[in-house]
């Protein structure tokens, strides 16, 4: 399952709606926050994919007038970093970047997790949104997702469907597509995107479901591959002619996303201030351009919206994970 969390998902929208009546203790904490203590944002994977988070941290330093550190704590598919924040003091100085697996789906794929994904965190804001796409070899006899599924039903077990690995988002989306359309796909997990591309270009693989990254966009623009469907609620702005899954009759919305979470019990006033600062950053032209360059969409959200996203995430994949026994350990 770690494959689906290698990319930072899309971004996060609007904020500030936490203007609720605060008790005097919480209000005092908010007034004093942040003080001389650095704010730490845990990134639960190795350095490299964290550069957008580091860009955000630099902006937050300016807005909040306080040092903001990105702390890489990789290991065990993101669970080491997530657990460290789940058990941290909820004083407003520790946050974590959450992804679909460690934040929601590991509830069903891991046994013995050192934290409870949907219970041990407060939610701050979504920060990234990325699209999953169905891509076909250029001469495949279908030009959209609906045609693909009809062809697959007429040719059971003949359409080869690649993905970046067992338990990846691509793998689970293929399983969901097969279930909903009653179409028998020949699912072929690979070890990452690169070998999948090789077989698509050679014609030995029919389709792939993967993150819409530069690895695919160059081929889609040149016509050496074609996109059949986007697994998001809206069409991708760079490929506006490619329909969403829902438009093709597949009831599935499955973007790659990431968001900022805090230990359970973090003062609401702190969460509100952090949410507003993140939203300000994500709305800037600089952030929008940087995220788009890396095939993400900077999209802010309210804390409630991010929490609802995590809850939907777990519910969406729960039955597929259990039926096909997708495990991380």
ABEGO torsion letter per residue (X at the ends): XAAAAABBBBBBBBBGAABBBBBAAAAAAAAAOBBABBBBBBBABBBGAAAAAAAAAAAAAAAAGBBBBBBBBBEGGGAAAAAAAAABBBAGABBBBBBAAAAAAAAAABBGBABBAAAABBBABBABBBBBBBBBBAABABABAAAAAAAAAABBGABBBBBAEBGBAAAAAAAAAAAAAGBBBBBBBBBEAAAAAAAAAAGABABBBBBBBAAAAAAAAAGABBBABBABABBBAABAABBBAAAAGBBBBBBBBBBBBBBBGBBAAAAAAAAAAAAAAAABAAAAAAAAAAGBBBBBBBAAAAAAAAAAAAAAAAAAAAAAGBBAX
